[in-house]
Amino acid sequence: MAERTVSEILESLARIETNVKTIAENGADHEARIRELEQKSGKRMEALTLSILSAIAVGVIGYVIGKLF
């Protein structure tokens, strides 16, 4: 009976070890995905800021050219 209990415990430990390895591997993948999502909003803001500044610059240049001619 004691051998059976020890055997069951060892099998359970092997399953737990497998589950922990899987969780650790998935955790690293999730961390990378979260970092990528965090960076997307910054990239969007940079693109929006660049678009606004470009539109302002084109407007100013157009105004100056319009006054010259």
HUQUI-V535074 format. One record per backbone hydrogen bond with DSSP energy under -0.5 kcal/mol. CO is the residue of the C=O (numbers start at 1). NH is the residue of the N-H. If there is no record, write none. Layout:
# HUQUI-V535074
co | nh
CO | NH
CO | NH
This chain:
# HUQUI-V535074
co | nh
1 | 5
2 | 6
3 | 7
4 | 8
5 | 9
6 | 10
7 | 11
8 | 12
9 | 13
10 | 14
11 | 15
12 | 16
13 | 17
14 | 18
15 | 19
16 | 20
17 | 21
18 | 22
19 | 23
20 | 24
21 | 25
22 | 26
23 | 27
24 | 28
25 | 29
26 | 30
27 | 31
28 | 32
29 | 33
30 | 34
31 | 35
32 | 36
33 | 37
34 | 38
35 | 39
36 | 40
37 | 41
38 | 42
39 | 43
40 | 44
41 | 45
42 | 46
43 | 47
44 | 48
45 | 49
46 | 50
47 | 51
48 | 52
49 | 53
50 | 54
51 | 55
52 | 56
53 | 57
54 | 58
55 | 59
56 | 60
57 | 61
58 | 62
59 | 63
60 | 64
61 | 65
62 | 66
63 | 67
64 | 68
65 | 69
